Amino acid sequence: MPCPACGMTTSWAHLLRGHVLDAFRVNAGGTLLAMIAIGYLPFGCYFAFTGKGTRRESFSLILGASLLLAICIATAQWLIRL
């Protein structure tokens, strides 16, 4: 029985090569997680280099909601494949 994360590494690899549709076919949740990670990278670098953090609750709320959405999609895709 495959796990919910099956295909996650492959989806990241497809996305980084620019094959977005293939990435979504393999694991849509993994593709969204990769997009979130890529989008968060500049912010994470800024916070790390400056020692500052975000004081806006909206930033954390958007990040948390997008991560929850990606996890829900990965789980739904896994359940459909069972």
SULPE-V929017 format. One line per field, one symbol per residue. phi: phi as a letter, one per 20 degrees, with the letter a starting at -180 (. if undefined). psi: psi as a letter, one per 30 degrees, with the letter a starting at -180 (. if undefined). burial: I if it has 24 or more other ideal C-beta (glycine too) atoms within 12 Angstrom, else O. Layout:
phi=???
psi=???
burial=???
//
This chain:
phi=.fefegnfffffffffenefffffffaffffffffffffegffffffffemecedeffffffffffffffffffffffffff
psi=kllfgkfeeeeeeeeffgieeeeeeejeeeeeeeeeeeefeeeeeeeeefgllkgkfeeeeeeeeeeeeeeeeeeeeeeef.
burial=OOOIOOIIOOIIOIIOOOOOOOIIOIIIIIIIIIIIOOOOOOOOOOOOOOOOOOOOOOOOOOOOOOOOOIIOIIOOIOOOOO
//
